[in-house]
């Protein structure tokens, strides 16, 4: 190794990858890494110092309240992510060597983990008590990269096939499971300024984007890919921007605010299926027009070669995939 290039410790590489996965939110990344905020600050400071020494500029730069990739950070992020994922894979392999039961690793989002994936896990373990399952809930990009790297046997994603292939940098097996349509969910308080606009929405057909202009909407944060998608779809259909009263992360958070009467949540229908019966009774739901708000195609991805796993492991994975399909 060139002595002029200082080595970067693994914990700093892990911190870099996690901050990127969390969209630059250092507090969220600290929670995922299970470290304190002061520790996170020290790691970011050390990372910026070391990367500046080796490349002339740091990999991350603070813009407002979020960390953004610099040009150098964009250049190295895929390589660093691959290094961290391979270490995680090694760590999992060593840990699994102490348990002779085959382990199936699944990655999905929080919504799927509390919905159809949870149902499949419960059903599968009733029939296969000799199998160990491992469930992870990283962001979509990390799920795709994780399957490609062999960290996960399978993952549930909503990305289109071309994006999956680009992020994986290899051909993965892609199976369409179902379409998750977008809906409006609200609990308009009596006397609210927008209750009349809600009641005026059609009940015999899906709601068009043009009917949303008078509704106070609860949407994901503006820097999220989903929010950018909503904004693009609305402007394409109407030439207008949405009337947003609250921006927050997480479908369940949006739904809880909608149930409290704060505004109208624009959410996938699947997110409503995991609600408690009490919360579900508070909400009125209206489907959105699919031509204005195209539904998510929920997909399952696996490696065609199964990462060189044993035939017994492959058979167990096929059994679990069959359990998912039966539950849909």
Number of C-alpha atoms within 10 A of each C-alpha: 6 6 6 8 12 12 12 13 11 13 13 19 17 18 21 27 22 24 25 20 18 18 17 23 16 22 17 16 22 20 13 14 15 10 12 11 15 10 11 21 14 12 17 20 13 15 22 18 15 21 20 15 14 14 12 11 17 20 24 24 16 11 10 7 9 16 20 19 21 14 12 16 20 13 12 12 17 13 11 17 21 16 16 19 20 16 15 15 17 13 11 13 13 11 10 14 10 8 10 10 14 17 19 18 18 25 29 24 19 17 20 19 20 15 17 18 23 15 16 20 18 12 15 20 14 9 9 12 9 11 15 15 14 12 16 15 17 18 16 19 15 21 27 30 24 25 23 27 19 19 23 25 24 25 25 25 24 19 16 13 16 9 13 23 18 12 16 19 13 13 14 20 16 19 14 13 14 14 16 17 18 21 24 23 28 26 21 24 14 10 8 12 13 17 17 14 16 21 10 10 15 13 11 8 11 15 20 19 21 15 15 20 16 15 20 20 24 28 27 24 15 14 10 11 11 13 15 14 12 20 16 15 18 21 16 13 14 16 10 14 15 20 14 16 13 17 14 13 12 15 20 17 14 24 26 19 18 24 23 15 16 20 27 31 29 24 24 21 19 18 20 20 14 16 16 9 9 8 13 17 11 17 21 15 18 21 22 23 17 16 12 18 21 15 19 17 17 17 19 21 23 23 19 12 10 20 16 11 12 10 10 10 18 17 12 17 21 12 13 21 15 13 18 20 12 9 11 11
